[in-house]
Amino acid sequence: MSSCLPKLTTVVLSHRLRALFIVTVSCVSFSSVMFYWRIMEDAEGQLYGLPTEIRCEEFLPSPPHTIAGGPPLPAGDVFFVETSKRNNPSYLFTCSVESAARAHPGTRVVVLMKGLANGNASLPNHWAFSLLSCYPNVEIRRLDLPELFSGTPLAKWYLQSYHRWEPYFLPVLSDACRITIMWKFGGIYLDTDFIVLKNLKNLTNALGKQSQDVLNGAFLSFKPKHEFMELCMQDFVDNYNGWIWAHQGPELLTRVFKRWCSISNIENNMDCKGVRALSPEAVYPIHWEDWKKLFEPISSSELHKLLKNTYAVHVWNKLSHRTKLGVTSQAFLAQLYSQFCPATYAKMKKDSEEQSRPAM
């Protein structure tokens, strides 16, 4: 009997150890499963507000077709700038970036936003950032204004804090950013109320006419360190007046171009010393006084005919932002959304449907 006791004790301990091992493994396995699902929930949470039916693959454009022996497209990024501290992009802002990314799949689309945190902090939890992450060529970065203006005539101007009390400071700051970006880096600048229809890379050293004798800087395309942009920066400082609307923007570009060309009137598609003034149909097919046409119905054939020679459409958001758009209507703007920024359009449709449902 005494000789059997150690054996029995050994067997019992063996069973206990085996049971403990099984329980431990089970707990670890359960914890691993729960941890996996928690990670997956967190990952899904990053796609805040994104419709479940949206998949990136559905909206990524096909790779661009290359023509053997064709001239290479000019280098340079596409830039958007947000000079306010807002970090909750609107439908139009998101559509602008998405349409540019789709039209330029081989080009970096850089969105510079003043409201983003310093350092390596993650982007705000907003559906627009999740949506734009579908496009591998989109980069969203913090706008560092002192660094941007350093080494330019605008550095001293920016450090003069009293300008921040001027009535149009944010638009003026945006005007300053775009001409500085074009001079320092070159490429393409677009306002965040454009919808891009075609690749803009063939429009080099160019800007658009918004009306009979006025240029606008909502679209700019220049090679880096171009003398015309250098003259614009110098004029910005020499003839500064932040109390007059458009004095530092369209009026600046217009007066510098007229001096550049030694002319008094600007003709359509005028090329002067290597800088071209595009006709209004290129990027401003809807005149600012006719902005309500963007919300009026138009047939697909009429729309195609109207935009035949158009690269991008300026939506004049300052005038139009309070107007309600019928998302599923045949309105001019609704058709642009559906064709040129389909992921944004899908999000708009989902939100519209949810808002129209009766409360339970």
N, C-alpha and C positions, 0 to 999 in steps of 0.2 A: 504493500500500500504506500509506504513511504517512498519507494522508488518510483512509483507512478506519479506522485505529486509534482515533481519538477517538470515532467513531460506535459502533464495537464496544464500547469501554469504557463509553460512555453506555448502550448496550443492556443490557450485563451488570449495570451498577449499577442500572438500572431494574428488571431482573428480581430482583436481590437485595433492593432496597427493597420491591418488591411481595411477595416471599416473606416478608420480615421483617414486613411489615404483616399478612399472612395469619396467620402464626404468632402475632403479638401479639394479634390479634383473637380467634384460637382460644383462646389462654390466658386472655384476659380473659373470654370467654364461658364457658369451663370453670370458671374461678374463681367467676363469678357464679352458675352453676348450683349449684356446691358450697356457696357461701355461702347461697343460697336454701334448699337442703335442710338445712343446719346450723341456720338460723333456724327452719325448720319443726320440726326435731327438738327444739330448745329449747322451742318453743311447746307441742309435745306433752308435753314433760317437765314442764311446769307442771301438767298434769292428772295428777299423780302418783297412781297406783293406781286411777284411774277406769276402769271397764269400757269397752272400746272400743265396746260397743253402746249406751252412754248418750249421748244427744244432748240438749242443753238444751231444744230445742223440744218434746221428748216430754213434759216434766214441767212446763213453765210452764202455770199455769192460764189459762183463758179470761178475757178482760176482764170485770170485774164488770158485771152488768146494772143499769142505773139506771132508777128509776121516776120518770116525769115528775111533778113537783110533790111528790115525797117529801122528807122532811127530810134535810138533809145530815148525813153522819156527823161526829162530833166530831173535831177536830184532835188531833194527838198521836202520837208515835212509840211503837213497841213496843220495849222494852228487855230485853236479857239481860245478865247480868254474870258474869264469871269472876274471882274474887278471888284464886285461887291463881296460881302462875306457869306452870301447864300451858298448852301451846299445841298439843296434839294431841287435838282434840275426839273424843269417843266417838260411836258410832252414835246413842245417845240424845240427846246434845247436838246433833248435826247434825240429827236428826229434829225436835227442838224448834224450831230456827230455821227449817228448811224448812217445817214445818207452819204456823208463824206467818206466814211470807212468802206462802205459798199462800192462806191465809185472809184476808190483808190486802194484796192486790196494789197498792193505791193508797197504802200507808202505808210509811214507812221502818221497817225492822227493824234496830235498832242493837245490835250485839254488842260489849260493852266487855270487854276482856281485859287483865289486869294483866301477863301474861307477854310481851306483844308489845314489840319493841324501840322505843327512842325514835326520833324523827325520821321520815323518809320511807322507812324500810327496808321492803322487800317482805315480804309475809306468809310464814310458814314453808311449806316445800314439803310439804304434807300434803293428802291426798285431800279432806278435809272442806272446806277453804278453796276448792279448785277446784270442788267440787260446789256450794257455796253461791254461787259467782260466777255460776251460771246464773240466779240471781234478782236482777234489777236493783234491787230495793228493799232488798236486804241490804247493810248497811255494817258493816265490822269495824274497830274502833278500839281504840287503847290506852286502858286505864283509868288516868287520872291522879287518884289518890286525894287528894293535897293540894288540887288544883284543885277536885275535886268537893265536898269538905267545906268549902272556904273560904266564909266568910260565913254559916256555920250554927253551931248549938250544938255540932256534932260535931267542929269543927276542932281545938279544944283536946284533946278526947278522943283523936283520932287521933295527935296528936303525942306523947302519953304512951307511950313505947316499952315500958314494962313490961307493957302489955296483951298484947303479942305472945307472952308466955310463958303466957298463960292457955290452958286445955285446949281451948276451943271458939272460939279467936280467929277462924279463917277463917269459920265460920258466922255469928259475931257481926259480923264485917266485912261480910259479905254483907247481913245485916239492916240495918246502918248505911247501906250503899249504896242499897238499894231505897227506904227512906223519904226519903233525901236526893234521889234522882232524881225521885221523885214530887213532892216539894215544889218543887224547882227547875224542873223541866221539864214535869211532868205527863205524861199518856199512860198506857201500860200496862207494867207490869213482870211478867215471868214467870221462874220458875226454869227451869234448863236440863234439867229432867226432866218437862216438860209435853209433851203432844202436843195440838196445837190442832185442834179439829174445825170450829169456826165463827168468824165474825168477832166480835171482842170489843168493838168500838167503841161499841156501844150500852150497855155496862155502865160507866157513869160514876160516879165517887165510890163505888166498891164494892170489897168484899173478901169472901172466902168463908169459910163455916164448915166446919171440917174434922171436927167432931164436935158433940155435943150443946150444949156451952157454950164452945167454943174456936174462935177465929178463926185463920186462917193467912195469912201474907204471901207465900206462893209465887205468888199472883196478886194484883196490886193495880191499880186503875184510878182515877186521880184527875186533876182539873184542877190546873194549876200554882198554887203558893202557897196551897193549901187549908189552912184552919185545923186540920183534923184531922191532917194530916201534920206541921204545925208542932208540935202537941201531942205527937205521937209522937217527934219529934226531941228535944224537951225532956225527955220521960219517959226516953228512952234515956240521957240524961246524969244526970238527977236520981236515978233509981232503978237505976243501973247495977250489974250483977253478972254478970261474965263467967264465973263458976265454976259457974253453974247452967244446964243445957241448956234452951234455948227461952225463957229469961227475957227475952232481948232481942229475941225474935222473936214467936212466937204469943202468949206470955203478955203481952208488951208491948201488942200490938194489942188483945188481949181486955180488958185492964184500962183502956186508954185509951177504947175504945168504950163500956164500961160507965159510965165517968165522963162521957163525952160525952152519953150518953143518960139518965144517972141511973137505971140499972137494975141488977138483980142477975142476971138470966137473959136470954140472947140467943135470940130467936125466929127461925125461918126467914124469909128475905126481909124482915127487919125494916128499915124505913126510918126513920132517926132524924136529924132536923135535916139532911137532905140526904145522909146517908151510909147506904149499904145493906149489910146483912150477907146475902149470898146463901146459899141453902140448899145443903147439901153436894153435891147432885146436879149443881149448876151447874159446879163445877170440881174437886170431890173425890168423884166418884161411887163410887170404891173407897176404903173406909176404910183407914187405915194398918195396922190389925191384920189386914186381909184382903188384903194386897198379893199373896199367892200366887195369888189368883184371876187376876191378870194373866197367869199362865203356864199357866192351865188352858184346855182347849178350850171353845169356845162357838159355837153356830150363828150364822149371819149375822143371822137374824131376831131371836134373843134379844139379840144385841149391839145391833142397831138399836133395839129396844124399851128396853133398859137405858139407852142414851145419848140418848134422845129429847129430854130437856130439859138436855143437857150441852153446854157450850161447849168444854171442854178437860178432859183427863184427866191427873191428877197420878200419876206412876209410882212415887213414893217410892223414889228411887234409892239412898238411904242404906241401905235395907233389902233392896232387890231386885238390886243391881248384881252380886252374885256368882252369881246364878241363870242357868243356861244356857237360852236361848230357842231353841226349834225354829223356825227362820226360816220354813220353808214349812209349818208346822203350822197348825191352826185355833185356836191359842192366842189369847186376848183381845188380848195385846200385839202378836203377829205380824200380826193383822188390822188393828190401828191403824197399824202401820208401812206395810203395803201400800197402805192407802187414803189416808193423810194425809201421808206423806212418801215418795212412790214412788221418787225418785232415791236416797235413803238406803237404801231397801229393796232396790233393784237392786244396790247396792254390797254390802249384807249377803249377798244370795243368791250373788253371784259369789265373795265371800270364803269362804262356807260350802262351795260346790262345790269350790273349789280345795283347801281343807283336807281334804275327804273323799276326794280322789283318791289312789290308792295311789302311793307314791314310786317313781319310775322307776330 
